[in-house]
C-alpha cells in the first residue's frame, strides 16, 4: 500500500509549522459520570499528536463517541478534551460544534503547537453518510489531514474518507501505520499461524471465519459460537447459545479448513451452569447435558490452545473464550491471554474483551501488538480494503 505517513508529512517542504492539521483520532472511550473511564484509545494517539505539536502544527482534533441519534450531553466529547489535556500536558480547547462559524473561528484562533477538539462527529448524521458537503466543511477547518483512527478505518465516513480530496495534504498517523504493519504480518505470516477466535455469534464473525479457515494453520474457536460448530458436528450442546440458522455456515467453515489441510479446533471440555449468573453453581464436563449451558472453555481445552500458542510463529487473537465479564467463567480467556503473552510468536490481539484480559493481567508489554480496532482488524486480516486507508493511497504530501 502506497500510503503517505506522518514521517512524509513532517519531512515535506515546509513541514507542518503554522499549518492547521485535521487529525481524525479514535477517542471513542467509555465515560462514567462525565469522566473518562478507560483512556487506552486516547493514549494510543498521543504519539501522533506530540509529533505534530513538536513540529509546530495547529491541531484540529476530531472523533466520534458512541452511537448518538443526535446531539446528546451524555456523549459529548468535552470530558475527553479534559483528559487529552491532562495526558498531553497542555491546554486542549473544546468547541461545542463540529462545523460552522463557531468551529471555523476556533480553528482560526489556533497558534503553533495548540490543540482544538471538536464536538462528537456523529452528532451530525452526515458524518456516517459520507456526505460531501459535511466533508467539505470539515476540510475547511484545516490545511492538512492525518488519519490516526484505525478503529474506524473500515468505515467510509466523511471524516475518514470523504474529507481527503478537499485537503492540501493527507497522511496516515503513527497509530494507523503501526496497525497496518502488524496486521500485514497476519496476512503474510511466519508459519505456523494460529488464529484464536471467540465471541458469542458465528454470524458476527462468519466472514473472517471463512477467510481464516483455509489461511490459518490452526483455527481455535471458543466462546458461545463454538457451540454452533459443535452442533454442526452432531455433538450435544444442552441449553448453550446456538445459532440454529448458522449450523450450515459452520459446516462450510469446517469443510473449508479440511479441504485446505488446516486444523480447526473446538472445545473438548466446558465450564457449564444452568443459569448465566455470577453465583450460579458450575462444573466442568466433557459433554454438555440437557438443561446446562457452556459458558467457558474447560482447562483441558485451555491447555491445548496454550500448547498451540507455544508452537506458533504468528498468533492472531480476537474474542473471549467464555463469558469473560463474570469471574466464574473468565478462566479460559485468562489462560489464553497468558499463553499468548508467553509465546515467542509475533502476536496481535484485538477486540475489547481480549484486550481487557491482557490489561487485567498486566501482560500488555508481552504482546507484539494490541490492536485498537476490533472490526477494522477483522476486515483487514480477511483481505478487505479499508476505506479510511484506500482514501490515502497514492497521495503525495
C-alpha positions in Angstrom: 0.0 0.0 0.0 1.4 3.4 -1.1 0.2 5.4 1.9 1.9 8.6 2.9 2.9 8.6 6.6 3.4 11.2 9.3 7.1 11.0 8.5 6.4 12.1 4.9 4.2 15.0 6.1 6.7 16.2 8.6 9.6 15.8 6.2 7.9 17.5 3.3 8.9 21.1 2.2 7.8 23.4 5.0 6.8 20.6 7.4 3.7 21.4 9.4 4.7 24.6 11.3 2.0 27.1 11.2 -0.4 24.8 9.3 -3.7 23.6 10.6 -3.8 19.8 10.6 -7.1 17.9 11.0 -6.4 14.8 13.0 -9.1 12.1 12.9 -8.4 10.1 16.0 -10.4 7.3 17.7 -11.4 8.8 21.0 -14.4 6.6 21.5 -13.8 5.9 25.1 -16.1 4.9 28.0 -17.4 7.7 30.1 -18.6 7.2 33.7 -20.3 10.1 35.4 -18.8 12.5 32.9 -15.2 11.2 33.4 -13.2 9.1 31.0 -13.3 5.5 32.4 -10.5 4.0 30.2 -8.1 6.2 28.3 -6.4 3.4 26.3 -7.5 4.8 23.0 -6.5 8.3 23.9 -3.0 7.2 24.8 -2.7 5.3 21.6 -2.9 8.5 19.6 -0.6 10.6 21.8 2.5 9.8 19.8 1.0 11.3 16.6 -0.3 14.4 18.4 3.0 15.0 20.2 5.0 14.8 16.9 2.7 17.2 15.2 2.7 19.7 18.0 6.5 19.5 18.3 6.6 20.3 14.6 4.6 23.5 15.2 1.3 22.2 13.8 -2.1 23.7 14.8 -4.1 20.6 15.5 -7.8 20.3 14.9 -8.7 17.1 16.6 -11.9 15.1 15.8 -13.5 11.9 16.8 -16.9 10.2 17.3 -18.2 8.9 20.6 -20.8 6.1 20.8 -23.8 5.9 18.5 -25.8 9.0 19.1 -29.1 9.7 17.3 -28.4 13.4 17.5 -26.7 15.8 20.0 -26.5 14.3 23.4 -25.0 15.7 26.6 -24.1 12.1 27.7 -22.0 11.6 24.5 -20.3 15.0 24.4 -16.5 14.9 23.9 -16.0 17.7 26.5 -14.8 15.2 29.2 -12.4 13.7 26.6 -10.9 17.2 25.9 -10.1 17.4 29.6 -8.4 14.0 29.6 -6.4 14.7 26.4 -5.2 17.9 28.0 -4.0 16.1 31.1 -2.1 13.5 29.1 -0.6 16.0 26.7 0.4 18.4 29.5 -1.1 21.3 27.6 -4.4 23.0 27.2 -6.8 21.5 24.7 -9.5 23.9 23.7 -13.0 22.4 23.1 -15.6 23.5 20.5 -19.2 22.5 21.2 -19.8 22.5 17.4 -18.2 20.3 14.7 -18.6 22.6 11.7 -19.9 26.1 11.1 -18.9 29.6 12.1 -18.0 28.8 15.7 -15.8 25.9 14.7 -14.1 27.9 12.0 -13.4 30.8 14.4 -12.0 28.4 17.0 -9.7 26.8 14.4 -8.6 30.2 13.0 -7.5 31.3 16.5 -5.1 28.3 17.0 -1.5 29.1 17.4 1.5 26.9 16.7 1.5 23.9 19.0 -2.1 24.3 20.1 -5.0 21.8 20.0 -8.7 22.2 19.4 -11.1 19.2 19.9 -14.3 19.4 18.0 -17.6 18.1 19.3 -18.8 14.5 18.5 -18.7 14.0 14.7 -21.7 11.7 14.8 -24.0 14.3 16.3 -24.4 15.2 12.6 -26.0 12.4 10.6 -24.0 13.5 7.5 -20.8 12.0 9.1 -21.8 8.4 8.7 -23.5 9.1 5.3 -20.1 10.3 4.0 -21.9 13.5 2.9 -19.8 15.6 0.5 -21.0 18.9 2.0 -20.1 17.8 5.5 -16.7 16.5 4.3 -16.0 19.9 2.7 -17.0 21.7 5.9 -14.6 19.6 7.9 -11.8 20.2 5.4 -12.4 23.9 5.6 -11.1 23.8 9.1 -7.6 22.8 8.2 -4.8 22.7 5.6 -3.7 19.1 6.0 -5.2 15.8 7.2 -3.9 12.9 9.3 -6.0 9.8 9.9 -4.9 8.1 13.1 -8.3 6.3 13.7 -7.7 2.7 12.8 -10.8 1.7 14.7 -13.0 3.5 12.1 -10.8 2.9 9.1 -13.2 0.3 7.8 -16.0 2.9 7.6 -16.4 5.2 4.6 -17.4 8.2 6.6 -16.9 11.9 5.9 -14.1 12.2 8.4 -12.3 9.0 7.4 -12.6 9.1 3.7 -14.7 11.9 2.3 -12.5 14.7 3.6 -9.3 13.6 1.8 -10.0 15.1 -1.6 -10.6 18.5 -0.1 -7.4 19.0 1.9 -4.0 20.0 0.6 -2.0 17.1 2.0 -3.1 13.8 3.7 -1.2 11.0 5.5 -1.6 8.2 8.0 -0.7 8.8 11.6 1.7 6.7 13.5 -1.0 4.5 15.1 -2.7 3.8 11.8 0.7 3.0 10.2 1.6 0.6 13.0 -1.7 -1.2 12.9 -1.3 -1.9 9.2 2.3 -3.0 9.7 1.5 -5.5 12.4 -1.7 -6.8 10.8 0.0 -7.3 7.5 2.1 -9.9 9.3 -1.1 -11.9 9.9 -1.9 -11.6 6.2 1.6 -12.8 5.3 2.6 -14.8 8.4 5.6 -16.7 9.5 4.1 -20.2 10.0 2.6 -21.9 11.7 -0.2 -19.2 12.1 -2.6 -19.7 15.0 -5.8 -17.8 14.9 -7.9 -17.8 18.1 -11.4 -16.6 17.6 -14.0 -16.2 20.3 -17.3 -14.3 20.9 -21.0 -15.0 21.0 -22.2 -15.5 17.5 -21.0 -17.1 14.3 -23.0 -14.5 12.4 -20.8 -11.8 13.8 -17.6 -13.3 12.5 -18.7 -15.5 9.6 -16.7 -13.6 7.0 -13.5 -13.8 9.0 -14.0 -17.4 9.9 -14.4 -18.2 6.2 -11.3 -16.2 5.3 -9.1 -17.7 8.1 -10.2 -21.3 7.9 -8.1 -22.1 4.8 -5.4 -19.5 5.7 -4.5 -20.3 9.3 -2.6 -23.4 10.1 -4.7 -23.7 13.2 -8.0 -22.1 13.9 -9.0 -22.4 17.5 -12.6 -21.4 18.4 -14.0 -20.5 21.8 -16.9 -18.5 23.2 -20.5 -19.2 22.6 -20.0 -19.5 18.8 -18.1 -22.8 19.5 -21.5 -24.4 20.3 -22.9 -23.7 16.9 -19.8 -25.5 15.5 -20.3 -28.4 17.9 -24.0 -28.7 16.9 -22.8 -28.8 13.3 -20.7 -31.9 14.2 -23.6 -33.5 15.9 -22.4 -33.1 19.4 -24.8 -32.3 22.3 -24.9 -28.6 23.3 -27.6 -28.6 26.0 -29.0 -25.2 26.6 -26.0 -23.4 25.2 -26.4 -20.5 22.8 -26.6 -22.0 19.3 -27.5 -20.1 16.2 -29.5 -22.8 14.5 -29.7 -20.9 11.3 -25.9 -20.8 11.1 -25.2 -24.5 11.5 -24.9 -24.8 7.7 -22.3 -22.0 7.7 -20.3 -23.7 10.5 -20.3 -26.9 8.4 -19.0 -24.9 5.4 -16.2 -23.4 7.5 -15.2 -26.8 8.8 -15.1 -28.2 5.3 -13.0 -25.3 4.0 -10.4 -26.0 6.7 -10.3 -29.7 6.0 -10.0 -29.1 2.2 -7.1 -26.8 2.8 -5.4 -29.2 5.1 -5.8 -26.9 8.1 -6.8 -27.8 11.6 -9.9 -26.4 13.2 -10.0 -26.9 17.0 -13.1 -26.8 19.2 -13.6 -27.1 22.9 -13.4 -30.7 24.3 -14.4 -29.7 27.8 -16.6 -27.0 29.1 -17.4 -24.9 32.2 -21.2 -25.2 32.5 -24.0 -23.8 34.5 -27.8 -23.8 34.4 -28.1 -20.0 34.6 -26.0 -17.2 33.2 -25.4 -15.7 36.7 -22.3 -14.9 38.6 -23.4 -17.1 41.6 -24.8 -20.0 39.6 -23.3 -23.4 40.5 -20.9 -24.5 37.8 -18.9 -27.6 36.9 -16.5 -28.9 34.3 -17.7 -31.6 31.9 -16.5 -33.2 28.6 -20.1 -33.2 27.3 -22.9 -30.7 27.9 -26.0 -32.3 29.4 -29.6 -31.1 28.8 -30.6 -28.1 30.7 -27.0 -26.8 31.1 -25.1 -24.2 29.1 -21.5 -23.9 28.2 -20.1 -20.6 29.5 -16.4 -21.1 29.1 -13.8 -23.4 27.7 -12.6 -26.0 30.2 -9.0 -26.5 31.5 -8.2 -29.3 29.0 -9.2 -27.1 26.1 -7.3 -24.1 27.5 -4.2 -26.3 27.9 -4.5 -27.5 24.3 -4.9 -23.9 22.9 -1.9 -22.9 25.0 0.2 -25.6 23.5 -0.7 -24.4 20.0 0.3 -20.9 21.0 3.7 -22.2 22.2 4.3 -23.8 18.8 3.1 -20.9 16.7 5.3 -18.3 15.0 2.4 -15.9 14.4 -0.7 -15.5 16.6 -3.9 -13.5 15.9 -6.5 -13.4 18.8 -9.9 -11.8 18.7 -12.7 -12.5 21.1 -13.1 -14.1 24.6 -13.2 -17.8 25.2 -16.2 -17.5 27.6 -18.4 -15.1 29.5 -15.4 -13.1 30.5 -17.4 -10.5 32.4 -18.2 -13.0 35.1 -15.4 -14.3 37.3 -16.7 -17.8 37.3 -16.4 -18.0 33.5 -13.2 -16.0 32.7 -10.6 -18.6 33.4 -10.4 -19.8 29.8 -9.9 -16.3 28.4 -7.3 -15.6 31.0 -5.4 -18.9 30.3 -5.3 -18.0 26.6 -4.1 -14.5 27.4 -1.2 -15.9 29.5 -0.4 -18.4 26.7 -0.3 -15.7 24.0 1.9 -13.5 26.2 4.3 -16.3 26.9 4.6 -17.4 23.3 7.7 -16.4 21.2 5.4 -15.8 18.2 4.6 -12.4 16.8 1.2 -11.8 18.4 -1.6 -9.5 17.5 -4.5 -9.1 19.9 -7.7 -7.2 19.1 -11.3 -6.9 20.4 -12.5 -5.4 23.6 -12.6 -8.4 25.9 -9.3 -9.9 24.6 -7.6 -6.6 25.3 -9.4 -6.4 28.7 -8.0 -9.8 29.6 -4.5 -8.7 28.6 -4.7 -5.5 30.5 -6.3 -7.1 33.6 -3.4 -9.5 33.9 -0.8 -6.8 33.1 0.5 -8.6 30.0 0.4 -5.8 27.5 4.1 -5.4 27.2 4.5 -9.0 26.3 2.2 -8.8 23.3 3.6 -8.0 19.9 0.7 -5.6 19.1 -2.5 -4.6 20.8 -4.9 -3.5 18.1 -7.3 -0.6 18.8 -9.8 -1.7 16.1 -11.7 -4.9 16.6 -13.9 -4.7 13.5 -11.2 -3.0 11.4 -8.6 -5.6 12.3 -11.0 -8.4 11.4 -11.8 -6.9 8.0 -8.1 -6.2 7.3 -6.9 -9.8 8.1 -9.6 -11.2 5.8 -8.2 -9.2 2.9 -10.8 -6.5 2.6 -9.9 -2.9 1.7 -10.4 -0.3 4.4 -12.0 2.9 3.0 -10.0 5.1 5.5 -6.8 3.6 4.1 -7.6 3.4 0.4 -8.5 7.1 0.6 -4.9 7.8 1.4 -3.3 5.6 -1.2 -1.3 7.1 -4.0 -1.2 10.6 -2.4 2.0 12.7 -2.1 2.4 15.3 0.6 
